[in-house]
Amino acid sequence: MNMKGFPTIFLFICFVLVITNCFMVEADTCKPSGKLRGKKPPPGKCNKGHDSDCCQEGKFYNTYTCSPPVSSHTKATLTLNGFGPKEDGGGPCECDNNYHKDSELIVALSTGWFNKKKRCMNYINIHGNGKTVKAKVVDECDSTMGCDDEHDYQPPCANNIVDASDAVWDALGVYGDKRGEMEIYWSDV
């Protein structure tokens, strides 16, 4: 048996195993914490602005108390949200109990990332569409509850959502009907 190439092959195999393990750990770290049965929204109660979904009666939605681990390059789904009165975001923002203008660089984070208000009024960097934007966390995209008046009869958020204002989408150079959902990376500032 020729042992000359053994150290190189051994190191390569170790590298592949470590990388595979990292992806598996990240994928398995946040599983659904429960299910929520959808209720039919009363007439005129679910705002479909920004392509928002309304709860469907009888459909089961996953709920989460966690989000994937945060790193310097956290993968997420960017969605579009309104933070003003009578917009699809529901009530006032969790961090300051105020409404905000769509012209502000602001976001809501899934429950686990929101971390019981610990990220309130802090900034995150969002990387997407070849650009980076700094946005302030003002609200929670609730992953634990939904399909009720407080949540505008929308389903619970997934566990990997950065819900962003129009201004964030503008800063990332995404306009019109191309908005709604986009894979991004984010990190704490």
N, C-alpha and C positions, 0 to 999 in steps of 0.2 A: 504494500500500500504506500503510495506517494504522500508524504506528510507536508510537502513544501507549501501547498495551497491551503492546508487545513486552517491556519490562523485567520486567513482572509475569509474563507467560507464560514467559519465559526462566528466571526464578527458580523458578517452580513446576516446570518440567520438570527443572531441576537438582536440586531437592529430591526429586522422585520417583525420579530416577536414583540419588541417594545412598542413599536409604532402601532401594530395591530391591537395590542392591549390598551393603549391610550384611547383609540377610537371606540373600542368596546366599553371601556369604563365610562367615557363621556356619554355614550348612547344609553347606557343602563342606569345612570345616576338619578334620573327623575322620572318616575313612573306615575301614572294616574293615581290620585288619592281617593277617588270616588267617581260617582256618576250622578248626573242631575237630569231629571225628566223635564223636557220642554213643555211649556204652557203656551197656548195660543195667545198672542198679544190682543188686548182689547182694541177695537177699531181706532185707528189713528195714533196708537201708542208706541209703535216701533218706528223710529226714524231711520229710513233707508239711505240717508245721505252718506257720501263717501263709500258707496257699495257695501254698506253694513248689512250683515245677515240678521234676520229676525228669527226668533225661536220657532221651532215647529212642534206642534202639539204631539206628545208621546215619544218624540225622538230623544234618545239618551245622549248626553254630552259628557265628555270626560272633564273632571275637575282636577286641579293640581295645587298643592301647597308649596311646591318647589319649582325651580327652573334649572336648566343645565348649569354646570359650574362656570363661573366668570373667570376669564383669562384676559390677556392683553389682546386677544383676537377672538372674541366670543361670537359664534355664528348665531344669527337671529333672522326673523322675518320682519321686515318693515311693513307696517300697515298705515293707512291714512285715517286720521281722526280729527274731528272738530272739537275744540275745547271751550266754545262759547255757549251762551244760553240757547236752548232749543236746538242744539246740534246733536250729532250722533254720539257724543261722548257721555251723555246722560247728565248728571248733576255737576256741581262745582268740583274743582280738583281737590284731591285728598290732601295735598301738601299745604295749601294755604286757604282752602275753602272759598276760592275765587274762580271766576271764569277767566279765560284768556283769549286773546285774539289769534286768529290763524296766521297772522303776520309774525308771530313770535317763534323763535327757534326752541320749541318745547316738545317733550315726549311723555308718554306714559309707559311704564314697564310692567311686564307680567309679574304676578304676585311674588314669586320667589326672588326675582331680581330687584323688585321694589323694596324687599327686605324690611317689612314693617316700618316703612317711612325712613329708613336709614339713608336712602339715596335722595330724599326730598331736597329740592333746590340745589342739588349738586349737578355738575355737568358731566356728560359722557361724549366721547368721540364716536361718530358714526361714519363708517367707511362703506361706500357703495357707489356704483356707476363711475368708478375711477376718481371719485372725489371724497373729501372728508369734511364733515361739518360738526361743530360743537353745539350741543343742545342741552337745555336744562330739563331735569326730571321734575314734573309738577303733579303727576298723577299715577295711579295704579291701573293697569289693565287687568281687571279682576279675573283670576284663573280659578277661583274657588266658588263663585256664585254667578248667577245670571238668570235670564228668563223671568225677570220681575221688574216692577216699576223703577226701582233704584238703578237698574242696569239697562234701562230703556228697552226691555224685553229682547235683549241680545244674548246669545249664548256666552258661556264663560270663555275667556281668552285662552288660547293655547299657552303652553309654558315657555315659549320662546319668542315673545312678541315685543317689538319696540313700536309703539303706536305714535305716529309723528304728525305734526301740524303741516299745513300746506307749505309754510316757510321752509321746513326741513327738506321737503321734497323739492322745492325750488332750488335750494342751496346744493342739492345733489344733482341738479340738472335734469330732473324727471318731471315732465309736464303732461297735462291733459289726461287722456284716457290710458296713458302708460302708467299712471299712478294706481295704487291700490294694494299691491303686494310685491315685495322684492326681497331677495336674499341679500343680507348685509352682514357686516361684522361690526362689533362695537367694543368699546373699552372705557373704563373709568378714566377721567382726566387726571 
